[in-house]
């Protein structure tokens, strides 16, 4: 599985600057791939002030694709 940006399918990497649909900006801190087919996985984003957001990847404009 590979985490990519929905709009351009480029790989998402730890340290990337991202923005969610509400305009919140942060840096990718870590992510967890889906552990079963019904799951979407999660991502942790850290804002400049240190606040951490743990959400579904779609909140940040990303999705998992099969890279095999």
N, C-alpha and C positions, 0 to 999 in steps of 0.2 A: 504494500500500500504506500502511496505517495500523497502528501498533502500539497494541493495546488490552489492557486487563486482562480476563482470561478470565471472572471472576466477574460483572462488570457492564458490560463492553464500553465503558467510558470510555477516552478516549485516554490513553496513557502519554506523559509529557513529560520532557525532561531536567530534572533537579532534583527529581523526585518521590522521596519516601521510600518504599522498598519492602522487602519481607521475602520470603526464599525458603522453600521447604518444610522446610528445616532450622532455620529461625529466625534466619538471618543477616540483619541489617538493613544497608541502605546507601542511597545516593542514585544515581539514574540519571546516569551520566556521559556516555555516548554509545551509540548503537546503529547497527547496519548491517542494512538490509533484506535479505531473501533475494535472491540474484542469479540463481537459477533455480528451477524448480518443485519440485525435490527438496530444496531448502534451507529452513531455518527462520530464517535470520538469526541474529545474535548481539547481545548487549547487554553493556555494561561498567557495573558497579556499583562505587562507591567507598565503603568503610566509613569510619566516623568516624576511625579510626586511620590512614587513608590507603591501606590495602590495597585493591587493585583485583581484582575478579572479572570474568572474561570468559566468559560462558556462553551457552547457548541461551536464548531468551526464555521458553520454557516452564518453566525452572527457577525463574523469578521470577513465574510466574503470568500470563504475557502470551502473546499470539498476534498474528500479522499478519492483517489482513482487507483485502479489496479495497475501496477507497473510491471506486472509479469507478463 
